[in-house]
Amino acid sequence: MSQKLYHPFRQNLCKGKTCRNGSPIRIKGGSDLFFCNYQRIRSRRFVITIVLAFLVLLSGIIPVQSSESEYAHGTSVSLNPRFQSGDPAITFHYVYSDDFVIFQNLQNTRESRYPSGLYLYRISENRTLLIPGTQDNEYGADISGTKIQGDRIIWRQMFSENVFHIYNSTTGSERIVPDSSAWGTLKTYHRQFGNITIDTVERADPAIDGDRLVWQQGFSTATNEPETDLYMMNLTTREVIAISESPGRQERPSISGRYIVWEDTRDGVENPDIYLYDLETGKETPVCTDVSYQRYPVVSGDYVIWIDFRNGFDFSQIRMYRISTGTETVISRDIMMRHQAPFISGDRVVFLKCIPYSVNPRGICQGVVYDIRTKEYLSLPETRDSQYLWGFSGDRILYSEETDSDRQIYLFTLENQTPSLPSLTSQGIDLNASTALPAKTPPGESPPAESPGFNFLSCSIAISFICLFVLHQRGSG
């Protein structure tokens, strides 16, 4: 037996009213005779609510167009090193510092124009050379763990070695560390597999500053072994010391002067935190232990920066910790955006501000420069493509403009300090030729308040308002 429903407030609401077709509204039980006007109002309100919610979301993204409306003043130079491919599937990663750019061509490429290996590009000389020992072999070099300091390049073989290669680009010499002359804390890791015991150590992810080399090590860092430690070697004295042997993984170290920072999972793999070690005092300090993901820390002078996921992976933040005061601040102020790839040089930070993947699957990104002293935000040069950051050294930023199948590398020099440009050869433009591009905004002028790569936002807002207007017209008709 079906039960009929009666709604007294609906009866009063619709008394004397008619439906859109002119027939009187009948107030009776049963969904088949449910009054049409209330249904129309409810449907319209639901759609309006959805549109308004979308507008609220956009209101959090709109600062992309206004908060960094001014572009940074400077000079942008396109870099086109020899042996580099514009296809990210062939040349897929870059490391930058001072006058050097290192890139890697993948091992499986059959393109004779792009032989595999690690390549060093010297910007001031417009010269590219293959780093000895990194050419095609059984294992390949680990570009993600490659670092540059001065004229030294630190790299390692993928999976096959427990040492680091330090290549001096000036002398052409190579040093392998730690070697037999190293002394101090040289830990070996033991694992039991049935009746077999394996004693080994694997080292990865080096960081260097002066004569101090820091790395993570464990039984097998390549297979995400639950525990790894941090060690440091003095390259002058050859002494090796332990920085942290706490439970969990200590990884992704960064060193600047007396300070070392790293990512730490002593409180669980789902709760990576940031820790700091002072080489002068021997004291370890937690920088951030929020119950969420804190990853990819970088230290420079008095500052530590990292990517923070306490608001979710689609709305990540860039946070900064000042060592001398122990204070933490958020330096990415757009709460409805995704942020990544922070680099720091002196008192300036550069990072990516990206549209969340939930809004745009391409995740379009734009580079932003933040001045810690003035609290000023400036955007990298205008582009219709997505940008990606590769390094920040002095006043120069290495970034790329990318589509799904193409990539162009640029070197941007802040404050109109023009970088050295390659000269013409006797045959004309050298194979490595780079092109100087003027700054998009002349000094002293302000560009229009437009955010590159985010033009779909204003269109979306216009469409939303059109939808509201149409719904209103239909509702009043």
C-alpha positions as CSV (number, residue, x, y, z in Angstrom):
1,M,0.0,0.0,0.0
2,S,1.4,3.4,-1.0
3,Q,1.5,6.2,1.5
4,K,0.4,9.7,0.3
5,L,2.3,12.7,1.5
6,Y,0.8,16.1,2.4
7,H,2.7,19.3,2.7
8,P,0.7,22.1,4.3
9,F,3.3,24.8,3.7
10,R,3.3,24.0,0.0
11,Q,-0.4,24.3,-0.1
12,N,-0.3,27.8,1.3
13,L,2.6,28.7,-1.0
14,C,0.8,27.7,-4.2
15,K,-2.8,28.7,-3.3
16,G,-4.3,30.5,-6.3
17,K,-1.2,30.0,-8.4
18,T,-1.0,28.4,-11.8
19,C,1.6,26.3,-13.6
20,R,3.5,27.6,-16.6
21,N,0.9,26.1,-19.0
22,G,-1.9,28.1,-17.2
23,S,-3.5,25.1,-15.5
24,P,-4.3,25.5,-11.7
25,I,-1.9,23.9,-9.3
26,R,-3.3,20.8,-7.6
27,I,-2.2,20.1,-4.1
28,K,-2.6,16.4,-3.5
29,G,-0.4,13.6,-2.2
30,G,1.8,11.6,-4.5
31,S,4.8,12.6,-6.4
32,D,3.0,12.4,-9.8
33,L,1.0,15.5,-8.8
34,F,3.8,17.4,-7.2
35,F,3.3,21.1,-7.8
36,C,5.3,22.4,-10.8
37,N,6.2,25.9,-9.7
38,Y,8.0,24.8,-6.5
39,Q,9.8,22.2,-8.5
40,R,10.9,24.8,-11.0
41,I,12.1,27.1,-8.2
42,R,14.0,24.3,-6.5
43,S,15.7,23.3,-9.7
44,R,16.7,26.9,-10.5
45,R,18.0,27.5,-7.0
46,F,20.1,24.3,-7.3
47,V,21.7,25.4,-10.5
48,I,22.3,28.9,-9.2
49,T,23.9,27.4,-6.1
50,I,26.3,25.4,-8.3
51,V,27.2,28.4,-10.4
52,L,27.8,30.6,-7.3
53,A,30.0,27.9,-5.8
54,F,32.0,27.9,-9.0
55,L,32.4,31.6,-8.8
56,V,33.6,31.3,-5.2
57,L,36.2,28.9,-6.4
58,L,37.3,31.3,-9.1
59,S,37.4,34.1,-6.5
60,G,40.3,32.3,-4.9
61,I,42.0,31.8,-8.2
62,I,41.5,35.4,-9.5
63,P,44.5,36.7,-7.5
64,V,46.5,34.9,-10.2
65,Q,45.6,37.9,-12.4
66,S,46.1,40.6,-9.8
67,S,48.5,39.7,-6.9
68,E,51.5,39.4,-9.2
69,S,50.3,41.7,-12.0
70,E,53.7,43.3,-12.4
71,Y,56.4,41.5,-14.3
72,A,59.9,41.4,-13.2
73,H,62.3,43.8,-15.0
74,G,65.2,42.1,-16.7
75,T,66.5,40.3,-19.7
76,S,65.4,36.9,-21.0
77,V,67.8,34.8,-23.1
78,S,66.8,31.6,-24.9
79,L,69.4,28.9,-24.5
80,N,69.9,26.3,-27.2
81,P,72.9,24.1,-26.2
82,R,74.2,21.6,-28.7
83,F,73.0,18.0,-28.3
84,Q,69.9,19.3,-26.4
85,S,66.5,18.3,-27.8
86,G,63.4,20.4,-27.4
87,D,61.5,17.2,-26.8
88,P,61.1,16.5,-23.1
89,A,61.0,12.8,-23.8
90,I,64.7,13.0,-24.9
91,T,66.2,15.8,-22.8
92,F,64.1,15.6,-19.7
93,H,65.9,17.4,-16.8
94,Y,68.2,20.3,-16.1
95,V,70.4,21.4,-13.2
96,Y,71.6,25.0,-13.0
97,S,74.1,27.1,-11.1
98,D,76.1,30.2,-11.9
99,D,77.5,29.8,-15.5
100,F,76.6,26.1,-15.9
101,V,73.6,24.2,-17.1
102,I,73.6,20.4,-16.9
103,F,71.1,18.3,-18.9
104,Q,70.7,14.6,-19.6
105,N,69.6,12.8,-22.8
106,L,67.8,9.6,-22.1
107,Q,69.6,6.3,-22.5
108,N,67.0,4.8,-24.8
109,T,67.1,7.5,-27.5
110,R,68.2,6.4,-31.0
111,E,68.6,9.9,-32.2
112,S,72.2,10.3,-33.3
113,R,71.9,14.1,-32.9
114,Y,71.3,13.6,-29.2
115,P,73.7,11.0,-27.9
116,S,72.9,9.9,-24.4
117,G,74.7,11.1,-21.3
118,L,75.1,14.1,-19.0
119,Y,76.1,17.3,-20.7
120,L,77.6,20.4,-19.3
121,Y,76.7,23.7,-21.0
122,R,78.9,26.7,-20.2
123,I,76.7,29.8,-20.8
124,S,79.4,32.5,-21.1
125,E,81.3,30.4,-23.7
126,N,78.3,28.9,-25.4
127,R,80.0,25.6,-25.3
128,T,78.6,22.1,-24.6
129,L,80.7,19.0,-23.5
130,L,79.9,15.5,-22.4
131,I,80.8,14.9,-18.8
132,P,83.3,12.0,-18.9
133,G,82.0,8.6,-17.7
134,T,78.3,9.5,-18.2
135,Q,77.9,8.3,-21.8
136,D,75.6,5.4,-22.6
137,N,76.3,2.4,-20.4
138,E,74.4,-0.4,-18.6
139,Y,73.2,1.8,-15.8
140,G,73.3,5.5,-16.8
141,A,73.9,8.6,-14.7
142,D,71.5,9.9,-12.1
143,I,70.6,13.4,-13.2
144,S,68.2,14.0,-10.4
145,G,71.0,13.6,-7.9
146,T,73.5,15.8,-9.8
147,K,74.7,19.0,-8.1
148,I,76.9,21.9,-9.2
149,Q,79.1,24.1,-7.0
150,G,81.6,26.5,-8.7
151,D,83.4,24.5,-11.4
152,R,82.6,21.1,-9.7
153,I,79.9,18.7,-10.8
154,I,78.8,15.9,-8.4
155,W,77.1,13.0,-10.0
156,R,76.6,9.2,-9.5
157,Q,75.8,6.1,-11.5
158,M,72.2,4.9,-11.2
159,F,71.9,1.7,-9.0
160,S,75.5,0.5,-9.5
161,E,77.7,2.5,-7.2
162,N,78.0,3.7,-3.6
163,V,80.3,6.6,-4.4
164,F,80.1,10.0,-6.0
165,H,82.0,11.4,-8.9
166,I,83.3,15.0,-8.5
167,Y,84.2,16.3,-12.0
168,N,86.3,19.6,-12.1
169,S,85.3,21.3,-15.3
170,T,88.3,23.6,-15.2
171,T,91.0,21.0,-14.9
172,G,89.1,18.1,-16.4
173,S,90.1,15.9,-13.4
174,E,87.8,13.6,-11.5
175,R,87.7,12.6,-7.8
176,I,85.7,9.7,-6.4
177,V,84.4,9.9,-2.8
178,P,84.3,8.4,-0.3
179,D,87.3,6.4,-1.3
180,S,89.8,4.2,0.7
181,S,91.3,7.3,2.3
182,A,88.0,8.3,4.0
183,W,87.9,7.7,7.7
184,G,85.4,8.2,10.6
185,T,81.9,6.8,10.7
186,L,81.6,4.5,7.7
187,K,78.5,2.5,8.4
188,T,77.5,-0.7,6.7
189,Y,73.9,-2.0,6.5
190,H,72.9,-5.6,7.0
191,R,69.9,-7.4,5.6
192,Q,68.9,-11.1,6.1
193,F,67.2,-12.9,3.2
194,G,66.6,-16.4,4.4
195,N,70.0,-17.9,5.1
196,I,71.8,-15.2,3.2
197,T,73.2,-12.0,4.8
198,I,74.0,-9.0,2.6
199,D,76.3,-6.3,3.9
200,T,76.2,-3.1,1.7
201,V,75.6,0.6,1.6
202,E,74.0,2.7,-1.0
203,R,74.6,6.5,-1.2
204,A,72.4,9.0,-3.1
205,D,71.1,12.5,-3.3
206,P,74.3,14.5,-2.5
207,A,74.4,18.2,-1.5
208,I,77.6,20.3,-1.4
209,D,78.8,23.6,0.1
210,G,82.5,24.4,0.1
211,D,84.4,21.4,1.2
212,R,81.4,19.7,2.8
213,L,79.5,16.9,1.0
214,V,76.2,15.6,2.5
215,W,74.3,12.6,1.3
216,Q,71.6,10.0,2.3
217,Q,72.6,6.4,2.7
218,G,71.0,3.1,3.5
219,F,70.7,-0.5,2.4
220,S,68.8,0.3,-0.7
221,T,67.7,3.9,-1.3
222,A,66.4,2.9,-4.7
223,T,63.7,0.6,-3.4
224,N,62.3,2.9,-0.8
225,E,63.8,1.0,2.2
226,P,62.1,2.3,5.3
227,E,65.3,3.6,6.9
228,T,68.0,5.8,5.6
229,D,70.5,8.1,7.4
230,L,72.4,11.3,6.7
231,Y,76.2,11.5,6.5
232,M,78.7,14.2,5.7
233,M,82.3,14.1,4.5
234,N,84.8,16.9,4.8
235,L,86.5,16.8,1.4
236,T,89.7,18.4,2.8
237,T,90.2,16.2,5.8
238,R,88.3,13.2,4.4
239,E,86.5,12.6,7.7
240,V,83.0,11.2,7.5
241,I,80.5,11.9,10.3
242,A,76.9,11.0,10.9
243,I,74.4,13.9,10.8
244,S,71.2,11.9,11.6
245,E,70.6,8.2,12.2
246,S,67.1,8.6,13.6
247,P,64.3,6.1,12.9
248,G,62.6,6.4,9.5
249,R,64.1,8.1,6.4
250,Q,66.3,11.1,6.4
251,E,66.5,12.2,2.8
252,R,66.8,15.1,0.4
253,P,69.5,17.1,2.3
254,S,70.4,20.7,1.6
255,I,73.4,22.5,3.1
256,S,74.4,26.2,3.4
257,G,77.2,27.2,5.6
258,R,76.7,25.8,9.1
259,Y,73.2,24.5,8.5
260,I,71.9,21.3,7.0
261,V,68.2,20.6,6.5
262,W,66.4,17.5,5.3
263,E,63.1,15.7,5.0
264,D,62.4,13.3,7.9
265,T,59.9,10.5,8.4
266,R,60.7,9.5,12.0
267,D,57.1,10.2,12.9
268,G,55.7,8.1,10.0
269,V,56.0,7.8,6.2
270,E,52.7,9.7,5.9
271,N,54.0,12.6,8.0
272,P,57.3,13.8,6.5
273,D,58.7,16.7,8.5
274,I,61.6,19.2,8.1
275,Y,64.6,19.1,10.5
276,L,67.8,21.2,10.8
277,Y,71.3,20.5,12.0
278,D,73.8,23.1,13.2
279,L,77.3,22.1,12.4
280,E,78.8,24.6,14.9
281,T,76.7,23.6,17.9
282,G,75.9,20.0,16.9
283,K,72.3,20.6,17.8
284,E,69.3,19.2,15.8
285,T,66.1,21.3,15.6
286,P,62.7,20.5,14.2
287,V,61.7,23.1,11.7
288,C,58.2,22.0,10.9
289,T,56.4,18.9,12.3
290,D,52.8,19.6,11.2
291,V,50.7,16.5,10.8
292,S,50.8,16.6,7.0
293,Y,53.4,16.4,4.2
294,Q,56.3,18.8,4.3
295,R,58.7,18.1,1.4
296,Y,61.7,19.3,-0.6
297,P,63.4,21.7,1.9
298,V,66.1,24.1,0.8
299,V,68.4,26.2,3.1
300,S,70.2,29.4,2.2
301,G,71.8,31.6,4.9
302,D,69.1,32.3,7.5
303,Y,66.2,30.9,5.6
304,V,64.6,27.4,5.1
305,I,61.9,27.0,2.4
306,W,59.8,24.0,1.5
307,I,56.6,22.8,-0.1
308,D,53.8,22.3,2.5
309,F,50.7,20.1,1.8
310,R,48.6,20.8,4.9
311,N,45.9,22.2,2.7
312,G,46.0,19.2,0.3
313,F,48.1,18.3,-2.7
314,D,46.1,20.5,-5.1
315,F,46.6,23.6,-2.9
316,S,50.2,23.2,-1.7
317,Q,52.0,26.2,-0.2
318,I,55.5,27.5,-0.1
319,R,56.5,28.1,3.6
320,M,59.6,29.8,5.0
321,Y,61.4,29.4,8.4
322,R,63.8,32.0,9.6
323,I,66.5,30.3,11.7
324,S,67.6,33.3,13.8
325,T,64.0,34.0,15.0
326,G,62.4,30.5,14.8
327,T,59.4,32.0,13.0
328,E,57.5,30.3,10.2
329,T,55.6,32.2,7.4
330,V,53.6,31.4,4.3
331,I,55.1,33.2,1.3
332,S,52.7,31.8,-1.3
333,R,49.5,33.8,-0.7
334,D,47.1,32.4,-3.2
335,I,45.2,29.8,-1.2
336,M,43.4,28.3,-4.1
337,M,46.5,27.6,-6.2
338,R,49.0,24.8,-6.3
339,H,52.7,25.8,-5.6
340,Q,55.9,23.9,-6.3
341,A,59.6,24.0,-7.3
342,P,60.9,26.6,-4.8
343,F,64.5,28.0,-5.1
344,I,66.2,30.6,-3.0
345,S,69.1,33.0,-3.7
346,G,70.0,35.6,-1.1
347,D,66.8,37.4,0.0
348,R,64.7,36.3,-3.0
349,V,62.6,33.1,-3.6
350,V,61.3,31.9,-6.9
351,F,58.5,29.4,-7.1
352,L,55.8,28.1,-9.4
353,K,52.1,29.1,-9.0
354,C,49.9,26.6,-10.8
355,I,46.3,26.1,-11.6
356,P,45.1,23.0,-9.6
357,Y,44.7,19.9,-11.6
358,S,41.1,19.6,-10.5
359,V,40.4,22.9,-12.3
360,N,42.7,22.3,-15.4
361,P,44.3,18.9,-16.0
362,R,47.3,20.6,-17.7
363,G,48.2,22.3,-14.4
364,I,49.4,25.5,-16.1
365,C,52.1,27.1,-14.1
366,Q,53.7,30.6,-13.9
367,G,57.0,31.6,-12.2
368,V,56.8,34.1,-9.3
369,V,59.7,36.0,-7.7
370,Y,59.3,36.9,-4.0
371,D,61.5,39.5,-2.3
372,I,61.8,38.6,1.4
373,R,62.8,42.1,2.5
374,T,60.3,44.1,0.5
375,K,57.6,41.4,0.5
376,E,57.1,42.2,-3.2
377,Y,55.8,39.7,-5.8
378,L,56.9,39.8,-9.4
379,S,56.0,37.4,-12.3
380,L,58.5,36.0,-14.8
381,P,58.1,37.2,-18.4
382,E,54.8,36.8,-20.1
383,T,54.0,33.5,-21.9
384,R,51.0,31.7,-23.3
385,D,52.6,28.3,-22.3
386,S,53.2,26.8,-19.0
387,Q,56.5,27.6,-17.2
388,Y,58.8,25.4,-15.1
389,L,61.7,26.3,-12.9
390,W,65.1,24.7,-13.0
391,G,67.3,26.9,-10.8
392,F,68.1,30.3,-9.2
393,S,71.6,31.5,-8.8
394,G,72.6,35.1,-8.0
395,D,70.3,37.3,-10.1
396,R,69.6,34.6,-12.8
397,I,66.8,32.2,-13.1
398,L,66.7,29.2,-15.4
399,Y,63.2,28.3,-16.5
400,S,61.4,26.7,-19.4
401,E,58.2,27.4,-21.4
402,E,56.5,24.1,-22.1
403,T,53.7,22.4,-24.0
404,D,52.9,18.7,-24.0
405,S,55.5,18.0,-26.7
406,D,57.9,21.0,-26.7
407,R,60.2,22.8,-24.4
408,Q,62.3,26.0,-24.7
409,I,64.9,26.9,-22.0
410,Y,65.4,30.6,-21.0
411,L,67.8,32.3,-18.7
412,F,66.2,35.4,-17.0
413,T,68.5,38.0,-15.4
414,L,66.7,40.2,-12.8
415,E,67.2,44.0,-12.7
416,N,68.5,44.4,-16.2
417,Q,71.9,42.8,-15.4
418,T,72.4,41.3,-18.8
419,P,74.1,37.9,-18.9
420,S,77.0,37.2,-21.2
421,L,75.8,36.2,-24.6
422,P,77.6,33.9,-27.0
423,S,79.4,35.6,-30.0
424,L,79.3,34.8,-33.7
425,T,81.7,32.3,-35.1
426,S,83.5,32.8,-38.5
427,Q,80.9,30.6,-40.1
428,G,78.0,32.7,-38.7
429,I,75.9,31.6,-35.7
430,D,77.5,28.8,-33.7
431,L,75.6,25.5,-33.4
432,N,74.9,26.4,-29.8
433,A,73.6,29.8,-30.7
434,S,71.4,31.5,-28.1
435,T,69.1,34.4,-28.9
436,A,68.8,37.5,-26.7
437,L,65.3,38.6,-26.1
438,P,64.5,42.0,-24.6
439,A,62.5,42.1,-21.3
440,K,58.7,42.1,-21.9
441,T,58.4,45.2,-19.7
442,P,60.8,48.2,-20.1
443,P,62.2,49.5,-16.8
444,G,60.0,51.9,-15.0
445,E,56.8,50.8,-16.7
446,S,54.0,48.6,-15.4
447,P,52.5,46.0,-17.7
448,P,48.8,45.4,-17.9
449,A,47.3,43.4,-15.1
450,E,47.2,40.2,-17.0
451,S,48.4,36.8,-15.9
452,P,50.0,34.6,-18.6
453,G,48.5,31.2,-19.1
454,F,45.4,32.0,-17.0
455,N,43.2,33.7,-19.6
456,F,40.4,31.1,-19.3
457,L,39.5,32.5,-15.9
458,S,37.8,35.7,-17.2
459,C,36.0,33.7,-19.9
460,S,34.7,31.3,-17.2
461,I,33.4,34.1,-15.1
462,A,31.6,35.7,-18.1
463,I,30.0,32.3,-19.0
464,S,28.9,31.9,-15.4
465,F,27.1,35.3,-15.4
466,I,25.5,34.5,-18.7
467,C,24.1,31.2,-17.2
468,L,22.7,33.1,-14.3
469,F,21.0,35.6,-16.6
470,V,19.5,32.9,-18.7
471,L,18.2,31.0,-15.6
472,H,16.7,34.2,-14.3
473,Q,14.9,34.9,-17.6
474,R,13.6,31.4,-17.8
475,G,12.5,31.5,-14.2
476,S,10.5,34.8,-14.7
477,G,9.0,33.7,-18.0
